[in-house]
């Protein structure tokens, strides 16, 4: 992934997101040290576009369903712990 210095930045941006960053390729993607969830980050719910939630909401109820519905998107980058990427 990062062997070719010319392509490394482009490849990291394309492939190193969410779970891949922290569990799949941590050395190449710079995810060896899992950061805390971003306390200022909020995201809108899929079915309620006027409702925003923070990372902690993912683990409050229906954790498996919420992880499946939200953690494959950019939410996983901001909420790696709530998404279970760091365990």
HUKAPE-V878595 format. One record per residue. N is the residue number from 0. D_LAST is the distance of its C-alpha to the last C-alpha in Angstrom with 1 decimal. Layout:
n | d_last
N | D_LAST
N | D_LAST
This chain:
n | d_last
0 | 23.5
1 | 24.6
2 | 27.4
3 | 30.1
4 | 30.2
5 | 32.3
6 | 29.8
7 | 26.6
8 | 26.3
9 | 27.3
10 | 24.8
11 | 21.8
12 | 22.9
13 | 23.3
14 | 20.4
15 | 17.5
16 | 16.2
17 | 13.1
18 | 10.6
19 | 13.0
20 | 12.9
21 | 9.3
22 | 8.8
23 | 12.5
24 | 14.6
25 | 13.0
26 | 16.2
27 | 18.6
28 | 17.0
29 | 16.4
30 | 12.7
31 | 11.9
32 | 11.4
33 | 9.3
34 | 11.8
35 | 12.2
36 | 13.1
37 | 16.8
38 | 18.8
39 | 21.9
40 | 20.6
41 | 22.0
42 | 22.4
43 | 25.1
44 | 24.6
45 | 25.7
46 | 28.5
47 | 29.4
48 | 30.0
49 | 31.4
50 | 28.3
51 | 25.5
52 | 22.2
53 | 19.5
54 | 15.7
55 | 15.7
56 | 17.9
57 | 15.2
58 | 13.7
59 | 17.2
60 | 18.6
61 | 18.2
62 | 14.5
63 | 14.4
64 | 17.7
65 | 16.9
66 | 13.8
67 | 16.2
68 | 19.0
69 | 17.6
70 | 14.4
71 | 16.3
72 | 18.6
73 | 18.6
74 | 16.8
75 | 13.5
76 | 14.7
77 | 15.5
78 | 12.6
79 | 9.4
80 | 7.5
81 | 9.8
82 | 9.5
83 | 5.9
84 | 5.9
85 | 3.8
86 | 0.0
